[in-house]
Amino acid sequence: MKIAEGLLYTKDHEWVRVEGNKAYIGISDYAQEAMGDIVYVELPEIDEEFEQEDTLCAIESVKAANDIFLPVAGRVVEVNEALEEEPEAMNENPYENWIACVEMADESQLKDLMNAGAYEAFIAEAEEE
Amino acid sequence: MENAKRTPLYELHEELGGKIVDFAGWALPIQYAGISQEHHAVRNQAGLFDVSHMGEVMVTGKDALAFSQYLVTNDVTTLSDTQILYGMMCNESGGVVDDLLVYRMEENRVLLVINASNVDKDFAWISEKAKAFDVEVENQSDQTAQLALQGPLAEEILQTLTDVNLKKIAFFHCQEGVTIKGRACLVSRTGYTGEDGFEIYCNPEDAVDLARVILEAGADKGLIPCGLGARDTLRFEACLPLYGNEFDDVITPLEAGFGFFVKLDSEDDFIGKTALKKQKEEGLTRRLVGFEMAKGISRHGYSVMDGEREIGFVTTGYKSPTLGKSIGFAIVEMAYTEMGSAFEIQVRKKQLPATVVSKRFYRKNYKK
């Protein structure tokens, strides 16, 4: 399982890539592996506003719908429409294929997230249980 | 998961990389390589499933057939020895206790194969109803392992392992004492995928070796181990119902659209017949339909809406791996059951349009 450096992670296995006041959101390798074959991504709408940990959108695998929670509050400014045609790309390259980008409402919320090392330790601990 | 029961194949599932989940109290693989890949393998080549969690109840004695006829909705009197039929056990109100396969082994011996999630409930039900008949009933579930080899190449693969001519085991027939690499099995040409294939009942001690030799024999033909995930997508496309989804103790087989397996015109009585006859005469108020969606995916339990009004519920929904389309089954009010009827599925915060289509999504590929 891969964990990309330079990203921030949540306990729900979303990742965040910070560019200025913008946050690109995706799911980790661990998350795509757990979901199995991804067949549909329900993207959020541009300009939709969310609080931290709101349900941003849903990713559907063959088996089930999986809610994606927004790591930081913000307004959606971009969505990755390519995923509508090629949802399986999230299985193949989870760290390249972001879902949406939000303009952060409160950048201090980034401190609630884990860096790659902390996330790796978090998964190792979860696996032991 | 620690409390989940393990089939004899548990260690093999782990060895083969199965992702283990708790299903009806059993630790079983939901998938190995991936649901889509396993699904396509069964449609195009072959897949091997561990279905040892299924329940087996043996009914023996003078009244074995008469009792089976009273217990299930389908007409057991049409069976000859080694022939099998599908039917339901209903309660007095016409709801479904379980659906099952009835194997007429011989006149005084009938094997009932039931769902894992219902074994205790079913066995209590069968035992209670058996009191009025000259029969013995025995729950053999723990002494029986079961493998399902399914797919167009299933026969070719299994034939390399046995001297019995498998072509002589016809669709929905079985044979006892089929020796597969030296191990005696009950083999039936049955399954839950819509493809040709076999269900193989064996001694639990033989299960691992059997699974290994079968997987080895089929490896160069595309045979792969398959989990419960693909089992569900396959049965769904082939319009095979699942207890707990398409029907349960309050949804009748008529409402679920499986009236073909309910012989209301037969002379013999069966449990639930009076209630089902009445339901048919008075007319159904709701029925199962197939539907298709251009956008979004429906799931078991989602509401079916007409604007603000809830008119039914989704029993099973998937993006079909074979058809590539978003399809589902729903039980809806009768006014919405015509082909082409439109309604919406409540998918999280959105209502997405759906259209009623034939529920025969996939044409079954049986060798009859």
Chai-1 contact restraints between the chains, C-beta under 6 A:
chainA,res_idxA,chainB,res_idxB,connection_type,confidence,min_distance_angstrom,max_distance_angstrom,comment,restraint_id
A,G36,B,I35,contact,1.0,0.0,6.0,A-B,restraint_1
A,D37,B,G34,contact,1.0,0.0,6.0,A-B,restraint_2
A,D37,B,I35,contact,1.0,0.0,6.0,A-B,restraint_3
A,D37,B,S36,contact,1.0,0.0,6.0,A-B,restraint_4
A,V39,B,K319,contact,1.0,0.0,6.0,A-B,restraint_5
A,Y40,B,I297,contact,1.0,0.0,6.0,A-B,restraint_6
A,E60,B,I297,contact,1.0,0.0,6.0,A-B,restraint_7
A,V62,B,I35,contact,1.0,0.0,6.0,A-B,restraint_8
A,V62,B,S36,contact,1.0,0.0,6.0,A-B,restraint_9
A,K63,B,G229,contact,1.0,0.0,6.0,A-B,restraint_10
